[in-house]
Amino acid sequence: MDEPRRAGDEDLHITPCGDQVEHALTDDCVCGPAKEMCTDAAGATTGWLTVHHSLDGRESIEHLNHEPTQEK
Ligand SMILES: [Zn+2]
């Protein structure tokens, strides 16, 4: 599970729990986070969501676990 953290009034950072590295809650974190603009239900901009990537390889494992099976 990822945990959202409030870093400021406008920016929300999502970092992997228990990762091997400490994530800086900035745009230039070592993991190369992806940034998305957030909007509310009315379409108004509410700030930025910065999604950090785990550096312990768990995402490649998750990818393998979600491979669709070819069996019928
Ligand atoms: Zn990061």
PDB file of the backbone (N, CA, C, O) and the ligand in Angstrom, with CONECT records:
HET     ZN  A 101       1
ATOM      1  N   MET A   1       0.837  -1.202   0.000  1.00  0.00           N
ATOM      2  CA  MET A   1       0.000   0.000   0.000  1.00  0.00           C
ATOM      3  C   MET A   1       0.870   1.248   0.000  1.00  0.00           C
ATOM      4  O   MET A   1       1.912   1.302   0.654  1.00  0.00           O
ATOM      5  N   ASP A   2       0.427   2.233  -0.735  1.00  0.00           N
ATOM      6  CA  ASP A   2       1.093   3.523  -0.711  1.00  0.00           C
ATOM      7  C   ASP A   2       0.406   4.392   0.323  1.00  0.00           C
ATOM      8  O   ASP A   2      -0.781   4.231   0.606  1.00  0.00           O
ATOM      9  N   GLU A   3       1.156   5.297   0.872  1.00  0.00           N
ATOM     10  CA  GLU A   3       0.545   6.198   1.841  1.00  0.00           C
ATOM     11  C   GLU A   3       0.667   7.644   1.378  1.00  0.00           C
ATOM     12  O   GLU A   3       1.768   8.114   1.093  1.00  0.00           O
ATOM     13  N   PRO A   4      -0.445   8.341   1.303  1.00  0.00           N
ATOM     14  CA  PRO A   4      -0.383   9.749   0.922  1.00  0.00           C
ATOM     15  C   PRO A   4       0.159  10.584   2.069  1.00  0.00           C
ATOM     16  O   PRO A   4      -0.148  10.329   3.233  1.00  0.00           O
ATOM     17  N   ARG A   5       0.962  11.575   1.736  1.00  0.00           N
ATOM     18  CA  ARG A   5       1.486  12.484   2.755  1.00  0.00           C
ATOM     19  C   ARG A   5       1.244  13.913   2.314  1.00  0.00           C
ATOM     20  O   ARG A   5       1.396  14.255   1.141  1.00  0.00           O
ATOM     21  N   ARG A   6       0.879  14.713   3.241  1.00  0.00           N
ATOM     22  CA  ARG A   6       0.720  16.134   2.952  1.00  0.00           C
ATOM     23  C   ARG A   6       2.057  16.829   3.112  1.00  0.00           C
ATOM     24  O   ARG A   6       2.648  16.803   4.192  1.00  0.00           O
ATOM     25  N   ALA A   7       2.538  17.452   2.046  1.00  0.00           N
ATOM     26  CA  ALA A   7       3.805  18.161   2.131  1.00  0.00           C
ATOM     27  C   ALA A   7       3.591  19.661   2.160  1.00  0.00           C
ATOM     28  O   ALA A   7       4.500  20.413   2.512  1.00  0.00           O
ATOM     29  N   GLY A   8       2.409  20.098   1.798  1.00  0.00           N
ATOM     30  CA  GLY A   8       2.152  21.525   1.754  1.00  0.00           C
ATOM     31  C   GLY A   8       0.674  21.744   1.548  1.00  0.00           C
ATOM     32  O   GLY A   8      -0.113  20.802   1.640  1.00  0.00           O
ATOM     33  N   ASP A   9       0.290  22.950   1.278  1.00  0.00           N
ATOM     34  CA  ASP A   9      -1.129  23.229   1.099  1.00  0.00           C
ATOM     35  C   ASP A   9      -1.643  22.703  -0.231  1.00  0.00           C
ATOM     36  O   ASP A   9      -2.828  22.396  -0.359  1.00  0.00           O
ATOM     37  N   GLU A  10      -0.764  22.596  -1.223  1.00  0.00           N
ATOM     38  CA  GLU A  10      -1.228  22.268  -2.567  1.00  0.00           C
ATOM     39  C   GLU A  10      -0.678  20.955  -3.093  1.00  0.00           C
ATOM     40  O   GLU A  10      -1.318  20.300  -3.916  1.00  0.00           O
ATOM     41  N   ASP A  11       0.493  20.566  -2.630  1.00  0.00           N
ATOM     42  CA  ASP A  11       1.125  19.389  -3.194  1.00  0.00           C
ATOM     43  C   ASP A  11       0.891  18.166  -2.325  1.00  0.00           C
ATOM     44  O   ASP A  11       1.055  18.214  -1.106  1.00  0.00           O
ATOM     45  N   LEU A  12       0.510  17.075  -2.964  1.00  0.00           N
ATOM     46  CA  LEU A  12       0.310  15.812  -2.269  1.00  0.00           C
ATOM     47  C   LEU A  12       1.316  14.817  -2.841  1.00  0.00           C
ATOM     48  O   LEU A  12       1.408  14.642  -4.056  1.00  0.00           O
ATOM     49  N   HIS A  13       2.054  14.179  -1.970  1.00  0.00           N
ATOM     50  CA  HIS A  13       3.046  13.206  -2.408  1.00  0.00           C
ATOM     51  C   HIS A  13       2.615  11.817  -1.982  1.00  0.00           C
ATOM     52  O   HIS A  13       2.193  11.616  -0.843  1.00  0.00           O
ATOM     53  N   ILE A  14       2.718  10.856  -2.891  1.00  0.00           N
ATOM     54  CA  ILE A  14       2.465   9.465  -2.557  1.00  0.00           C
ATOM     55  C   ILE A  14       3.792   8.730  -2.635  1.00  0.00           C
ATOM     56  O   ILE A  14       4.429   8.688  -3.687  1.00  0.00           O
ATOM     57  N   THR A  15       4.203   8.151  -1.515  1.00  0.00           N
ATOM     58  CA  THR A  15       5.476   7.441  -1.480  1.00  0.00           C
ATOM     59  C   THR A  15       5.235   5.989  -1.098  1.00  0.00           C
ATOM     60  O   THR A  15       4.297   5.694  -0.357  1.00  0.00           O
ATOM     61  N   PRO A  16       6.065   5.077  -1.592  1.00  0.00           N
ATOM     62  CA  PRO A  16       5.931   3.664  -1.221  1.00  0.00           C
ATOM     63  C   PRO A  16       6.255   3.481   0.257  1.00  0.00           C
ATOM     64  O   PRO A  16       7.194   4.089   0.772  1.00  0.00           O
ATOM     65  N   CYS A  17       5.483   2.649   0.933  1.00  0.00           N
ATOM     66  CA  CYS A  17       5.734   2.359   2.344  1.00  0.00           C
ATOM     67  C   CYS A  17       6.976   1.480   2.479  1.00  0.00           C
ATOM     68  O   CYS A  17       7.159   0.532   1.715  1.00  0.00           O
ATOM     69  N   GLY A  18       7.819   1.799   3.446  1.00  0.00           N
ATOM     70  CA  GLY A  18       8.942   0.931   3.781  1.00  0.00           C
ATOM     71  C   GLY A  18       9.937   0.751   2.661  1.00  0.00           C
ATOM     72  O   GLY A  18      10.553  -0.309   2.547  1.00  0.00           O
ATOM     73  N   ASP A  19      10.112   1.776   1.821  1.00  0.00           N
ATOM     74  CA  ASP A  19      11.070   1.641   0.729  1.00  0.00           C
ATOM     75  C   ASP A  19      12.495   1.678   1.284  1.00  0.00           C
ATOM     76  O   ASP A  19      12.721   2.100   2.418  1.00  0.00           O
ATOM     77  N   GLN A  20      13.446   1.233   0.470  1.00  0.00           N
ATOM     78  CA  GLN A  20      14.845   1.150   0.917  1.00  0.00           C
ATOM     79  C   GLN A  20      15.487   2.522   1.024  1.00  0.00           C
ATOM     80  O   GLN A  20      16.482   2.689   1.729  1.00  0.00           O
ATOM     81  N   VAL A  21      14.932   3.493   0.338  1.00  0.00           N
ATOM     82  CA  VAL A  21      15.512   4.834   0.375  1.00  0.00           C
ATOM     83  C   VAL A  21      14.510   5.807   0.992  1.00  0.00           C
ATOM     84  O   VAL A  21      13.302   5.569   0.984  1.00  0.00           O
ATOM     85  N   GLU A  22      15.031   6.889   1.519  1.00  0.00           N
ATOM     86  CA  GLU A  22      14.195   7.954   2.036  1.00  0.00           C
ATOM     87  C   GLU A  22      13.810   8.843   0.856  1.00  0.00           C
ATOM     88  O   GLU A  22      14.674   9.286   0.100  1.00  0.00           O
ATOM     89  N   HIS A  23      12.526   9.101   0.702  1.00  0.00           N
ATOM     90  CA  HIS A  23      12.090   9.949  -0.404  1.00  0.00           C
ATOM     91  C   HIS A  23      12.022  11.397   0.054  1.00  0.00           C
ATOM     92  O   HIS A  23      11.472  11.714   1.109  1.00  0.00           O
ATOM     93  N   ALA A  24      12.596  12.266  -0.770  1.00  0.00           N
ATOM     94  CA  ALA A  24      12.443  13.693  -0.525  1.00  0.00           C
ATOM     95  C   ALA A  24      11.114  14.113  -1.117  1.00  0.00           C
ATOM     96  O   ALA A  24      10.814  13.776  -2.263  1.00  0.00           O
ATOM     97  N   LEU A  25      10.312  14.845  -0.355  1.00  0.00           N
ATOM     98  CA  LEU A  25       8.999  15.247  -0.857  1.00  0.00           C
ATOM     99  C   LEU A  25       9.140  16.481  -1.740  1.00  0.00           C
ATOM    100  O   LEU A  25       8.561  17.536  -1.483  1.00  0.00           O
ATOM    101  N   THR A  26       9.936  16.301  -2.790  1.00  0.00           N
ATOM    102  CA  THR A  26      10.171  17.363  -3.761  1.00  0.00           C
ATOM    103  C   THR A  26      10.090  16.762  -5.159  1.00  0.00           C
ATOM    104  O   THR A  26      10.088  15.541  -5.315  1.00  0.00           O
ATOM    105  N   ASP A  27      10.023  17.615  -6.169  1.00  0.00           N
ATOM    106  CA  ASP A  27       9.917  17.140  -7.548  1.00  0.00           C
ATOM    107  C   ASP A  27      11.197  16.459  -8.017  1.00  0.00           C
ATOM    108  O   ASP A  27      11.161  15.652  -8.947  1.00  0.00           O
ATOM    109  N   ASP A  28      12.337  16.775  -7.381  1.00  0.00           N
ATOM    110  CA  ASP A  28      13.606  16.217  -7.846  1.00  0.00           C
ATOM    111  C   ASP A  28      14.100  15.088  -6.950  1.00  0.00           C
ATOM    112  O   ASP A  28      15.305  14.898  -6.780  1.00  0.00           O
ATOM    113  N   CYS A  29      13.153  14.336  -6.375  1.00  0.00           N
ATOM    114  CA  CYS A  29      13.500  13.152  -5.591  1.00  0.00           C
ATOM    115  C   CYS A  29      14.279  12.165  -6.472  1.00  0.00           C
ATOM    116  O   CYS A  29      14.124  12.150  -7.693  1.00  0.00           O
ATOM    117  N   VAL A  30      15.117  11.344  -5.833  1.00  0.00           N
ATOM    118  CA  VAL A  30      15.978  10.410  -6.581  1.00  0.00           C
ATOM    119  C   VAL A  30      15.189   9.388  -7.394  1.00  0.00           C
ATOM    120  O   VAL A  30      15.725   8.824  -8.348  1.00  0.00           O
ATOM    121  N   CYS A  31      13.936   9.137  -7.042  1.00  0.00           N
ATOM    122  CA  CYS A  31      13.160   8.101  -7.732  1.00  0.00           C
ATOM    123  C   CYS A  31      12.560   8.606  -9.039  1.00  0.00           C
ATOM    124  O   CYS A  31      12.016   7.819  -9.814  1.00  0.00           O
ATOM    125  N   GLY A  32      12.652   9.913  -9.292  1.00  0.00           N
ATOM    126  CA  GLY A  32      12.071  10.465 -10.510  1.00  0.00           C
ATOM    127  C   GLY A  32      10.560  10.380 -10.500  1.00  0.00           C
ATOM    128  O   GLY A  32       9.975   9.715 -11.355  1.00  0.00           O
ATOM    129  N   PRO A  33       9.920  11.036  -9.559  1.00  0.00           N
ATOM    130  CA  PRO A  33       8.469  10.924  -9.392  1.00  0.00           C
ATOM    131  C   PRO A  33       7.692  11.495 -10.578  1.00  0.00           C
ATOM    132  O   PRO A  33       8.165  12.385 -11.284  1.00  0.00           O
ATOM    133  N   ALA A  34       6.503  10.963 -10.773  1.00  0.00           N
ATOM    134  CA  ALA A  34       5.600  11.447 -11.818  1.00  0.00           C
ATOM    135  C   ALA A  34       4.653  12.465 -11.200  1.00  0.00           C
ATOM    136  O   ALA A  34       4.151  12.267 -10.094  1.00  0.00           O
ATOM    137  N   LYS A  35       4.417  13.541 -11.913  1.00  0.00           N
ATOM    138  CA  LYS A  35       3.587  14.611 -11.372  1.00  0.00           C
ATOM    139  C   LYS A  35       2.301  14.717 -12.183  1.00  0.00           C
ATOM    140  O   LYS A  35       2.322  14.723 -13.413  1.00  0.00           O
ATOM    141  N   GLU A  36       1.181  14.801 -11.467  1.00  0.00           N
ATOM    142  CA  GLU A  36      -0.112  14.925 -12.130  1.00  0.00           C
ATOM    143  C   GLU A  36      -0.875  16.077 -11.517  1.00  0.00           C
ATOM    144  O   GLU A  36      -0.804  16.308 -10.310  1.00  0.00           O
ATOM    145  N   MET A  37      -1.612  16.807 -12.356  1.00  0.00           N
ATOM    146  CA  MET A  37      -2.450  17.866 -11.828  1.00  0.00           C
ATOM    147  C   MET A  37      -3.734  17.257 -11.286  1.00  0.00           C
ATOM    148  O   MET A  37      -4.345  16.407 -11.934  1.00  0.00           O
ATOM    149  N   CYS A  38      -4.141  17.689 -10.104  1.00  0.00           N
ATOM    150  CA  CYS A  38      -5.370  17.183  -9.495  1.00  0.00           C
ATOM    151  C   CYS A  38      -6.492  18.191  -9.694  1.00  0.00           C
ATOM    152  O   CYS A  38      -6.290  19.403  -9.621  1.00  0.00           O
ATOM    153  N   THR A  39      -7.671  17.657  -9.946  1.00  0.00           N
ATOM    154  CA  THR A  39      -8.840  18.517 -10.058  1.00  0.00           C
ATOM    155  C   THR A  39      -9.947  17.978  -9.182  1.00  0.00           C
ATOM    156  O   THR A  39     -10.000  16.779  -8.906  1.00  0.00           O
ATOM    157  N   ASP A  40     -10.826  18.851  -8.746  1.00  0.00           N
ATOM    158  CA  ASP A  40     -11.957  18.388  -7.952  1.00  0.00           C
ATOM    159  C   ASP A  40     -13.096  17.979  -8.878  1.00  0.00           C
ATOM    160  O   ASP A  40     -12.946  17.993 -10.099  1.00  0.00           O
ATOM    161  N   ALA A  41     -14.234  17.617  -8.294  1.00  0.00           N
ATOM    162  CA  ALA A  41     -15.358  17.100  -9.084  1.00  0.00           C
ATOM    163  C   ALA A  41     -15.870  18.109 -10.098  1.00  0.00           C
ATOM    164  O   ALA A  41     -16.453  17.737 -11.116  1.00  0.00           O
ATOM    165  N   ALA A  42     -15.650  19.387  -9.815  1.00  0.00           N
ATOM    166  CA  ALA A  42     -16.110  20.433 -10.718  1.00  0.00           C
ATOM    167  C   ALA A  42     -15.079  20.751 -11.795  1.00  0.00           C
ATOM    168  O   ALA A  42     -15.328  21.572 -12.679  1.00  0.00           O
ATOM    169  N   GLY A  43     -13.915  20.096 -11.717  1.00  0.00           N
ATOM    170  CA  GLY A  43     -12.884  20.305 -12.717  1.00  0.00           C
ATOM    171  C   GLY A  43     -11.915  21.409 -12.378  1.00  0.00           C
ATOM    172  O   GLY A  43     -11.049  21.740 -13.187  1.00  0.00           O
ATOM    173  N   ALA A  44     -12.043  21.995 -11.181  1.00  0.00           N
ATOM    174  CA  ALA A  44     -11.131  23.053 -10.769  1.00  0.00           C
ATOM    175  C   ALA A  44      -9.824  22.442 -10.275  1.00  0.00           C
ATOM    176  O   ALA A  44      -9.828  21.399  -9.621  1.00  0.00           O
ATOM    177  N   THR A  45      -8.726  23.084 -10.584  1.00  0.00           N
ATOM    178  CA  THR A  45      -7.419  22.594 -10.151  1.00  0.00           C
ATOM    179  C   THR A  45      -7.278  22.738  -8.643  1.00  0.00           C
ATOM    180  O   THR A  45      -7.523  23.801  -8.074  1.00  0.00           O
ATOM    181  N   THR A  46      -6.875  21.639  -8.012  1.00  0.00           N
ATOM    182  CA  THR A  46      -6.717  21.669  -6.556  1.00  0.00           C
ATOM    183  C   THR A  46      -5.263  21.558  -6.135  1.00  0.00           C
ATOM    184  O   THR A  46      -4.952  21.721  -4.956  1.00  0.00           O
ATOM    185  N   GLY A  47      -4.371  21.285  -7.065  1.00  0.00           N
ATOM    186  CA  GLY A  47      -2.948  21.180  -6.718  1.00  0.00           C
ATOM    187  C   GLY A  47      -2.305  20.055  -7.513  1.00  0.00           C
ATOM    188  O   GLY A  47      -2.853  19.577  -8.506  1.00  0.00           O
ATOM    189  N   TRP A  48      -1.149  19.652  -7.059  1.00  0.00           N
ATOM    190  CA  TRP A  48      -0.373  18.641  -7.764  1.00  0.00           C
ATOM    191  C   TRP A  48      -0.259  17.381  -6.936  1.00  0.00           C
ATOM    192  O   TRP A  48      -0.094  17.423  -5.717  1.00  0.00           O
ATOM    193  N   LEU A  49      -0.352  16.254  -7.630  1.00  0.00           N
ATOM    194  CA  LEU A  49      -0.132  14.956  -7.006  1.00  0.00           C
ATOM    195  C   LEU A  49       1.200  14.424  -7.535  1.00  0.00           C
ATOM    196  O   LEU A  49       1.366  14.256  -8.743  1.00  0.00           O
ATOM    197  N   THR A  50       2.133  14.162  -6.648  1.00  0.00           N
ATOM    198  CA  THR A  50       3.440  13.654  -7.044  1.00  0.00           C
ATOM    199  C   THR A  50       3.537  12.206  -6.588  1.00  0.00           C
ATOM    200  O   THR A  50       3.511  11.917  -5.392  1.00  0.00           O
ATOM    201  N   VAL A  51       3.649  11.296  -7.556  1.00  0.00           N
ATOM    202  CA  VAL A  51       3.690   9.861  -7.261  1.00  0.00           C
ATOM    203  C   VAL A  51       5.134   9.380  -7.320  1.00  0.00           C
ATOM    204  O   VAL A  51       5.771   9.403  -8.373  1.00  0.00           O
ATOM    205  N   HIS A  52       5.638   8.947  -6.173  1.00  0.00           N
ATOM    206  CA  HIS A  52       7.020   8.458  -6.093  1.00  0.00           C
ATOM    207  C   HIS A  52       7.063   6.973  -6.424  1.00  0.00           C
ATOM    208  O   HIS A  52       6.097   6.242  -6.209  1.00  0.00           O
ATOM    209  N   HIS A  53       8.207   6.546  -6.953  1.00  0.00           N
ATOM    210  CA  HIS A  53       8.377   5.150  -7.352  1.00  0.00           C
ATOM    211  C   HIS A  53       9.272   4.440  -6.354  1.00  0.00           C
ATOM    212  O   HIS A  53      10.257   5.011  -5.885  1.00  0.00           O
ATOM    213  N   SER A  54       8.939   3.202  -6.027  1.00  0.00           N
ATOM    214  CA  SER A  54       9.780   2.427  -5.123  1.00  0.00           C
ATOM    215  C   SER A  54      11.097   2.095  -5.815  1.00  0.00           C
ATOM    216  O   SER A  54      11.147   1.899  -7.029  1.00  0.00           O
ATOM    217  N   LEU A  55      12.160   2.036  -5.018  1.00  0.00           N
ATOM    218  CA  LEU A  55      13.480   1.756  -5.582  1.00  0.00           C
ATOM    219  C   LEU A  55      13.984   0.394  -5.124  1.00  0.00           C
ATOM    220  O   LEU A  55      15.168   0.092  -5.271  1.00  0.00           O
ATOM    221  N   ASP A  56      13.099  -0.427  -4.573  1.00  0.00           N
ATOM    222  CA  ASP A  56      13.522  -1.757  -4.112  1.00  0.00           C
ATOM    223  C   ASP A  56      13.060  -2.862  -5.059  1.00  0.00           C
ATOM    224  O   ASP A  56      13.188  -4.044  -4.740  1.00  0.00           O
ATOM    225  N   GLY A  57      12.519  -2.482  -6.231  1.00  0.00           N
ATOM    226  CA  GLY A  57      12.178  -3.476  -7.240  1.00  0.00           C
ATOM    227  C   GLY A  57      10.808  -4.095  -7.081  1.00  0.00           C
ATOM    228  O   GLY A  57      10.459  -5.011  -7.826  1.00  0.00           O
ATOM    229  N   ARG A  58      10.015  -3.615  -6.124  1.00  0.00           N
ATOM    230  CA  ARG A  58       8.726  -4.268  -5.879  1.00  0.00           C
ATOM    231  C   ARG A  58       7.758  -4.107  -7.043  1.00  0.00           C
ATOM    232  O   ARG A  58       6.882  -4.948  -7.247  1.00  0.00           O
ATOM    233  N   GLU A  59       7.912  -3.033  -7.804  1.00  0.00           N
ATOM    234  CA  GLU A  59       6.972  -2.825  -8.892  1.00  0.00           C
ATOM    235  C   GLU A  59       7.148  -3.861  -9.997  1.00  0.00           C
ATOM    236  O   GLU A  59       6.174  -4.242 -10.647  1.00  0.00           O
ATOM    237  N   SER A  60       8.373  -4.319 -10.217  1.00  0.00           N
ATOM    238  CA  SER A  60       8.569  -5.364 -11.219  1.00  0.00           C
ATOM    239  C   SER A  60       7.956  -6.674 -10.736  1.00  0.00           C
ATOM    240  O   SER A  60       7.453  -7.461 -11.538  1.00  0.00           O
ATOM    241  N   ILE A  61       7.998  -6.909  -9.418  1.00  0.00           N
ATOM    242  CA  ILE A  61       7.379  -8.113  -8.869  1.00  0.00           C
ATOM    243  C   ILE A  61       5.866  -8.020  -8.985  1.00  0.00           C
ATOM    244  O   ILE A  61       5.202  -8.990  -9.350  1.00  0.00           O
ATOM    245  N   GLU A  62       5.319  -6.834  -8.669  1.00  0.00           N
ATOM    246  CA  GLU A  62       3.874  -6.651  -8.800  1.00  0.00           C
ATOM    247  C   GLU A  62       3.431  -6.876 -10.241  1.00  0.00           C
ATOM    248  O   GLU A  62       2.375  -7.454 -10.494  1.00  0.00           O
ATOM    249  N   HIS A  63       4.254  -6.411 -11.183  1.00  0.00           N
ATOM    250  CA  HIS A  63       3.918  -6.567 -12.591  1.00  0.00           C
ATOM    251  C   HIS A  63       3.835  -8.049 -12.951  1.00  0.00           C
ATOM    252  O   HIS A  63       2.919  -8.463 -13.661  1.00  0.00           O
ATOM    253  N   LEU A  64       4.773  -8.840 -12.471  1.00  0.00           N
ATOM    254  CA  LEU A  64       4.763 -10.268 -12.760  1.00  0.00           C
ATOM    255  C   LEU A  64       3.517 -10.934 -12.181  1.00  0.00           C
ATOM    256  O   LEU A  64       2.926 -11.812 -12.809  1.00  0.00           O
ATOM    257  N   ASN A  65       3.121 -10.509 -10.976  1.00  0.00           N
ATOM    258  CA  ASN A  65       1.957 -11.111 -10.328  1.00  0.00           C
ATOM    259  C   ASN A  65       0.653 -10.766 -11.032  1.00  0.00           C
ATOM    260  O   ASN A  65      -0.356 -11.444 -10.843  1.00  0.00           O
ATOM    261  N   HIS A  66       0.671  -9.707 -11.849  1.00  0.00           N
ATOM    262  CA  HIS A  66      -0.560  -9.305 -12.516  1.00  0.00           C
ATOM    263  C   HIS A  66      -0.586  -9.704 -13.983  1.00  0.00           C
ATOM    264  O   HIS A  66      -1.464  -9.270 -14.729  1.00  0.00           O
ATOM    265  N   GLU A  67       0.367 -10.526 -14.401  1.00  0.00           N
ATOM    266  CA  GLU A  67       0.332 -10.998 -15.777  1.00  0.00           C
ATOM    267  C   GLU A  67      -0.926 -11.807 -16.013  1.00  0.00           C
ATOM    268  O   GLU A  67      -1.233 -12.699 -15.221  1.00  0.00           O
ATOM    269  N   PRO A  68      -1.656 -11.530 -17.065  1.00  0.00           N
ATOM    270  CA  PRO A  68      -2.851 -12.335 -17.334  1.00  0.00           C
ATOM    271  C   PRO A  68      -2.477 -13.762 -17.702  1.00  0.00           C
ATOM    272  O   PRO A  68      -1.491 -13.987 -18.403  1.00  0.00           O
ATOM    273  N   THR A  69      -3.237 -14.698 -17.246  1.00  0.00           N
ATOM    274  CA  THR A  69      -2.955 -16.088 -17.584  1.00  0.00           C
ATOM    275  C   THR A  69      -3.506 -16.402 -18.971  1.00  0.00           C
ATOM    276  O   THR A  69      -4.485 -15.805 -19.418  1.00  0.00           O
ATOM    277  N   GLN A  70      -2.870 -17.332 -19.628  1.00  0.00           N
ATOM    278  CA  GLN A  70      -3.288 -17.695 -20.983  1.00  0.00           C
ATOM    279  C   GLN A  70      -4.225 -18.895 -20.978  1.00  0.00           C
ATOM    280  O   GLN A  70      -4.665 -19.347 -22.035  1.00  0.00           O
ATOM    281  N   GLU A  71      -4.531 -19.410 -19.790  1.00  0.00           N
ATOM    282  CA  GLU A  71      -5.359 -20.609 -19.715  1.00  0.00           C
ATOM    283  C   GLU A  71      -6.825 -20.283 -19.983  1.00  0.00           C
ATOM    284  O   GLU A  71      -7.297 -19.178 -19.714  1.00  0.00           O
ATOM    285  N   LYS A  72      -7.534 -21.281 -20.523  1.00  0.00           N
ATOM    286  CA  LYS A  72      -8.953 -21.095 -20.784  1.00  0.00           C
ATOM    287  C   LYS A  72      -9.753 -22.234 -20.174  1.00  0.00           C
ATOM    288  O   LYS A  72     -10.979 -22.257 -20.287  1.00  0.00           O
TER     289      LYS A  72
HETATM  290 ZN    ZN A 101      10.690   9.612  -4.388  1.00  0.00          ZN2+
END
